[in-house]
Amino acid sequence: MELKGSIEEIIYQNEVNGYTICQIETDEESITAVRLSSFY
């Protein structure tokens, strides 16, 4: 899946492992996205 938009808000971010929850605004909607770290 590919989204095009802007990160409007970082809701939560863990500095140790990179886990992030953010709010993304697209032309059509607002989406809550979760990013899992790629390193262990």
C-alpha positions as CSV (number, residue, x, y, z in Angstrom):
1,M,0.0,0.0,0.0
2,E,1.3,3.5,-0.8
3,L,-0.1,6.7,0.7
4,K,0.7,10.2,-0.2
5,G,0.2,12.8,2.5
6,S,1.7,14.7,5.3
7,I,2.4,13.7,8.9
8,E,0.2,16.0,10.9
9,E,1.0,14.6,14.4
10,I,3.3,12.2,16.1
11,I,0.9,10.5,18.7
12,Y,3.6,8.2,20.2
13,Q,7.2,7.5,19.5
14,N,9.5,5.1,21.3
15,E,13.1,6.5,21.0
16,V,14.7,3.1,21.8
17,N,13.1,0.9,19.2
18,G,11.5,3.3,16.7
19,Y,7.9,2.2,17.2
20,T,5.8,5.2,16.0
21,I,2.1,6.0,15.8
22,C,1.3,9.1,13.8
23,Q,-1.6,10.9,12.1
24,I,-1.3,11.3,8.3
25,E,-3.5,13.7,6.3
26,T,-4.1,12.8,2.7
27,D,-6.3,14.7,0.1
28,E,-9.2,12.5,1.0
29,E,-8.9,11.4,4.6
30,S,-7.0,11.3,7.9
31,I,-5.2,8.0,8.7
32,T,-3.6,6.7,11.9
33,A,-0.5,4.8,10.9
34,V,1.9,2.6,12.9
35,R,5.5,2.1,12.0
36,L,7.4,-0.9,13.4
37,S,11.2,-0.7,13.7
38,S,13.2,-2.6,11.2
39,F,16.1,-3.3,13.6
40,Y,16.0,-5.6,16.6
